Amino acid sequence: MSIRRTFLLLVAPLFLLLAGVNGALLYMWERAEAERGLANQAIAAAVTTAAFADASDDLARALSDPVRAATFREAGRQVEGLHGLYLVNPDGETIQIAGRPSAYWPGKFETPKAPLAAAIRADPTGLHVATGLAPIAGGGFVIAQINAEPLFAQVRGLQQLVIGLVVAAGLIGLILALVIARVIVRELGRNSAAIDAIRADTPLGDVTGFAIRETQDLALAVRLMRTSVGGRLARGRHELARRDRARDEARAAAAHREIAFPPLAADAAGAAVAARILGEAPAGAFYALSVSEDRAALAVGICEGANPSDALAAAVAARRFLEARLASDGAAAIDRAKAAFGLARVAWRAWIPGEAGLVGLALVDGDKGERIEAYLARADGLTPMAVVDDLVTLLRPDGVVAVVRSGAGA
């Protein structure tokens, strides 16, 4: 889902909801206040009439006097919105005092114990009236009815106003959602263009002038990423250039030897074997593990050559030769390798399953060979790979070292 559609689905309904709730509350409050005012007005008219009735022994007889009746009706006309004023005697007879000839629902009202207002109702003609009731001393009560049509006209106007406000709020929310979504999409698009520029290694462009702080922070992060990537690439090119300047034939041969002769860890003829070329070993240093049926042999050697490349090539060829023949031919294979590959120094060991012991083969410079033999004499219980790791840590020799633990100690 796009950002624009998300904002439209969130902001516009939210505005509509808020406007609808507020409009409904305003409508109900205004209507309730207006109905309460009409009810109080009807009660006041009924109570006033009841007071006149209480002051006269017989209100009906008093009203038979034309002068009094006219005066009373004139007073009733001063009540704003008065629709009808009636007296219900204890016998249930309704006497018109002012307004329409008879009250609607006269028999529906029971004698109230205190002044009260009945619910607003519509008569058969559709006219809405608010009714107030007040008791009279000696029995009976007064009915005062106020025309409620102005109230309903006001309520209809308020209802239309609320609907208009809700529609206007929806339009405002829609416009705001479109504007905000457009700003966000535009600024995210600028950031996406900056990322594409980094991917294509093209100029980054302007990353300022953002209207939203978060997208500006994102743009600055993208620019920092571009700077970081550029710096990393520059450092990489500098390092490659430095290595190119420092590379010679001996270093190239040593780098290739790390690939051609990785550390060896294997099992052969019931023995565990480990071998590794260490430190600044000669270019022609190598190891070879040969297995033939139930017999195995391991050799370490150093080949000589006119240059480091020739020495490395001879070492690779010698390893391949000895791997194929050393376990079966033994010393004869060593002699042929010396003659064919310029094998200047070599140490080897062959074994069969069941032979016991820890054997070390080392071709290293200086007196480290003797120190290696002394360490091997005390290395019972260690695996060949652990022995080689210890030798690297303790002695840091330059050359080639191999360890074989066969038999019960393997």
N, C-alpha and C positions, 0 to 999 in steps of 0.2 A: 504494500500500500504506500502511495506517495505521501510526502509531507503535506502537500496542498490538500489532498483528500482527507488526511487525518485531521487537519485543523478545521476543515469544513464540518466534519462529523462530530468534532468536540466542541468548538467554540459556538457555532450557530445554535445547536440544541441547548447549550448551557444558557445563552442569552434568552432564548425562548422560555426555558424553564424558570429562570429568575423573574423575567417579566410576567409570566403567567401566574406564578405564586404571589408576587407583589400585587398584581392587578386583582387577583381573586380576593386577597386579604383586604385591599382597599374597597372593593365592591361590597363585600360582606359587612365591613365596618360601617361604611356610609349607609347602607340599607338598614342595618340594625339601629343606627343612630336616628335615622329618619323615622323608622317605625316607632321607636321609643318616644320621639317627640310628638308624633300623632297620637299615640296612646295616652301620653300625659295630657295633651290638649283635650282629648275626648273625656278623660277622667275629670279634668277641671270643669268642663261644661256640665257633666253629670253631677258632680259634687255641688256646684253652685246652684243648680236647679233643685237638688235635694234639700239644700239649705232653705231655699224659698218655700219648698213644700213643707218643711218642718215648722216654719214660722206661721203657717196658715193651718187652721183646723181642717179645712176642706179646700185643697188646691183646685180641684175641678170646679167647685162652685165659684171660687174666686176668679177663675179664668172665664167664667160665663159672663162676667162684666166686660163689655166690649172695650172699654177704655183700658182696663187692666190687661186684657188679652193682647190688645194692640201694642201696649207698652212692653209687655213681656216678649212678644214676637220681635219687636224692634230691637230689644236688647239681645235676643238670640241671633239676629242678623249681624250683630257686631262681632260675633265669634267667627273667626276666619275659617272658611271651609266647612261650616256647619251644614250637614246634609239633612239631619232630622233630630228632633228632640221629643221624647215621649215619656209619658208617665204610666206605669203599670201599677194599678191599685191592688190591694190584697186579694181581690176576687179574680185577678188575672186579666182584667179589662185594660186595654191599651188606649190611652188618651193622647192624641196628637197635640203637642204644644207648639212646635215649629217644624218646618220642613215638609217632607213628603207626607201623604195622608196616613201612612202606617209604616211602622218599622218592619224591616224584613227579619224573619226568624223571631218574631216577638215571643212565640211559645217555646223557643229553644233556649232562652235564658232563664236560669234559676235565680231566685232572689239572693243577691250576694250578701255576705256578712260584713264586707268592707268594700270600699271603692276598688274596682279592678278594671282591667282592659281585656276585652276578648280579642281573639286572633283576627287579623284583617281578612275579610272575606269579600267575595264578589256576589252581587245579587243576580237574578236571572237576566238582567239586561247587560251584565258584564261589568257593572260599576263596582269598583273596590271601595269599601268603607272601613274605617277604624271605629270600633265601638267601645264606649266607656259606660260602666255601670256603677250606680251608687245607691245604697239602701236608704229608705225613708222610715222615719220613726212611725211606729204603728203598723208596719207592714208595707209591702210594695217596694218599688224601686224606680229609678230614673234611667232611661236609655238615651245616651247622646252619641250620635254618629257623625263622623268627620269624613269628608270626601278624601279618599286616598289616591285618586287618579294623578294629582300633581306629583305625589311621591313616586308612583310607578313611571311617570314620564321622566322624572329626574333620574330614576334608576336605569331606565332604558338609555338615556343619554350617557350616564356613567358607564354602562355596559359597552356601548359603542366606543367610548373613549378608551376603556381598558383594552378592547380588541385592537384598536388602532395602535395603542402603546406596545402591545405584544408583537404586532406585525412590524412596527418600526424597530423594536429591539431585535427581532429576527434579521431584518435587513442590515441593521448596524453590525450585528454579530457576523453576518455573512461577509460584509465589506471588510471588517477588521480581520477576519480569518484569511480572506484573500490577500490583503495587504501584508500581514505578518508572514504568511506562508510564502508569498512572492519574495519578500526580503530574505528569508531564511534560505529558500531554494537558490536565489541568486548568489548569496555569499557562500553557500556550500558548493555551488558550481564553480566559483572562483578557486576554492580550496581543491576541488577535484582536478581542475585544470593545472594547479600548481603541482599536484601529485603526478599527473600525467607528464608534466614537464620534467620532473625528476626521473621518471621512468624512461623518458625518451632522451634524457641528457640534453635538454634545450634550456634557453634562458627562462628563469622562473617568473619574471614579471612582477608587477606591483602587488604587494600584500598589505597595503595600508588602506585606510578609508572605509573600514567595515563599520556598519551600523550596530552590530551586535557584538558585545564584548567577548562572548564565548567563541564566536566564529573568528574574531580577530586573534584570540589566543591560539586557536587551531591553526590559523594561517602562520603565526609566528613559529609554532611548533613545526609546521611543514618546512618553513625556511630554515629552521635550525637543523631539521633532518637533512635538508639538502646540503647545508654546510658540513654536517657531520659526515655524510656520505662522500662529499667532495674531499674532505680532509683524509678520510680513510683511503680513498683511491689514490690520493697524492702520496700518502705514506707508503702504500703498496707499490706504487711506481718507483718511489725513491728506494725502497728496499730491494726491489728487483734490479734496479740500476746498480745499487751497491754490490749486490751479489754477482752481477755480470762483470763488474770491474774486478771483484776479488776472485772470481772463478779461474782456476787453472786446471791443467790436466789431472793433477793429483787429487784436487777436490772433486772434480767430476767423477773420477774413478771411485773415490770413497763414497760419494752419494749413490752411485749405481750399485756399489757393493752392498749397501744397506738394503737394497731391494732384492738383490740376487741371493744374499745370505742372511735372511732374517733369523732371529733366535730360534733354536731348535729344541723341542721338547717332545720325546716320543718313547714308545716301548718297543723293544726288539729282542726276540729270543729270550724272554723272561727277564729282561733287564730294563731299567729306566735310564734314559739317555737325555742329556742336556748339553748344548753347545752354543757358543756365542763368540762373535768377533768383537773385541773390546778396544775402546780408545782409539789412538792413532796407529792402528795396525798397518803393516805394509799392504800395498795394493794387492799383492798376490796371496794374501792370507785366505784360507778356506777351511771348511770341514766337510766330511763325506761320511754318511751312514749307509752301509751296505748290508742287505739281508738276503740270505740264500737258504731256503728250506728251514732247518732248525739251527742255523748258525748265523751270527751277525758280527759285523766288524765296524769299528769307528776309527777314522783317521783325521788328524789335523795337520795342515802343512802350509808352507809358504813357497810360492813360485816366483821365480825371477824373470824379468823381461827387460827389453831395451828402454822401456818407458812404463809409467803406471798403467796405461791402457793395455799394453801387451801383457803385463803381469796379471792384470785382472782377467783378461781373456784366457790366459793359461790356467788360472785358478778355477774358472768356470768349467773349462774343458777337463781339468784334472778331477774335479769333483764328479763330473758326469761319468768319467772313465772308472774311477774307484767305486762309485755306487753300484756299477754293474758287475765288477770283478773282484773286489777286495774280499768279500766274505768267502768266495770259493777259491781264489788263487793265492790269497795271502801275500807273502813276501814277494812272490813273482810279480804281482800286480803293482806293488810299490816300486820295484826296480824298473818296470816298464814306464811307469809314470815319471820317474826321475829322468829317464832318457827322453821321453816324448814331450814333457811339459815344463822342463826346467825346474823340477821340484828340488829346491835347495835344502829345506828343512822339513822333516816329517816325523810324526809320532802316531802310532796306531795300536789298536788292541782288538782282538777277536775273542769271542766267547760263545759258549753253548748254554742252553738252559741248565740250571743247577749249579753253575759256578758261582761262588760267593765272593763278596768283597766290594770295596769302593775304589775305583780307579780314576785317576785324573790324568788328562793329556793337556799339556800347556806348552805353547811356543810364545814366550813373552821376553821382553828385553830385561837386562840387568839381572839382579839376584831375586827377582820376584818369583821365578820358577821354583827356587828352593823354598820360599815362604809359602808358596801354594802347596807344595808337597807336605810341608809341616802342618798346614791347616787341614789338609785332607786326612792326615793321620788322626785328627781329633774331631772329625765331622761325622762320627757315627750317629745314626738316627735321622739325619737330614736327607731330604730328597735331592737329586742332582740339581734341579733348578734352584732350590734354596741355597745349595753350596755355591753355585755360580753367582747368585745375587750377593751373597756374603763376600765373595772375592772381589766383586766390582766395588762394593761399598768400602771394604777394608784396604785393599791394595791398589785399586784403580790401575790395573795393568794395561799395557798396550800390546795387543797380539790376539791370539785365538786360544780359547780354553774350552775343554770338553770334560764331562764327568759321566761315569758309568757306574751305576749301582746294580749289581746283578745278584741272582740267587735270592736267599731269604730276606735280605735287606732291601730289596727293590721296592 
